[in-house]
């Protein structure tokens, strides 16, 4: 199984996740129905398309692994179930400071690199250009330690190990600063742009 790039398909009516238990093509339909929304959900929260892509990959891998646990019968229940997994992945990301890849690894699924076209498309779907001024404002309002940690991690793309060495603190401290900073920024963006919440 390979991770598919962002695609646009019209799903068939009914609950694709239920059908995916017996039909592999139904899971592809499930993915096609929700992939854009899941990637945008993550992008608007972590403000990094690559991280959002990894989080979405892990979300769909877990959905596939757990599809027999789904007890709903409608597309609305299907969507709610999927976004519960997505919120769990986001929570894990906030705590650990990195996207988990355990389900993808267990399944042997390779997530392909995003192309520039994919990145541009996700940024457009997530309306990141509209959010940029608010992101800058939210970043500026963070306490110095959190702001500096977020800048090093997100803007300069330093590893947590390199950040810890540069700041003279432990990796756990750096992860905590980044996590708290990104969470605070996310809350601020939700206040300034209520539509951020509409995608979940």
C-alpha positions, 0 to 999 in steps of 0.5 A: 500500500502506498500513501496517495498524494492529495486528490479530489474525488467525489465519494460514493454515497454511504459510509466508505469506512464500513465498506473498507472492511471488505473492500480495499477500494472503499478505503481509497474512497474514504481517503479521497473523501477526507484527505484534503480536510484532514491535511488542512485541519493539521496545517492550520494548527501546526502551520507547517505543511510537511508536519501536517502531511506526516500527521495526516498520513499517521491518521489515515494509517490508524484509521485503516488499522482501526476500521473494525472498531468503527461503530457508526453508520453514516458519513457524519459519524465516519467523519467524527470518528476520523477527526477524533483520531486526528485530534489524538495525533495532534495532541500527541504532536503537541506533547512530543513535538514531532509527528508519530509514524508508528502505524505507518511503520508497522504497515510498511507505508512510505509517505512520499515527499510533497512536491512544490505543487502539493505544498502550494495547494495545501497552503491555498486550501488552508488559506495560510496566506490570509493567516500569515499576518495573524501568525506573525502577531501571535508569534510576537505575543509569545513569551520570549522563551517560547517565541525563540523556541518556535522560531528556531524549530519552525522558521530555522528548522533546527532539530530539538537536539540542536536547539537544546545545545544552542539554548543550553537546556534539555530537549524536554524543555525545548519541546515544552516551549515549542509545544506551548508556543504553538498551542498558544498561537493556535488559540490566538488564531482561532480567536482571530479566524473562527473559520479555523475551527470549521474544518474539524 
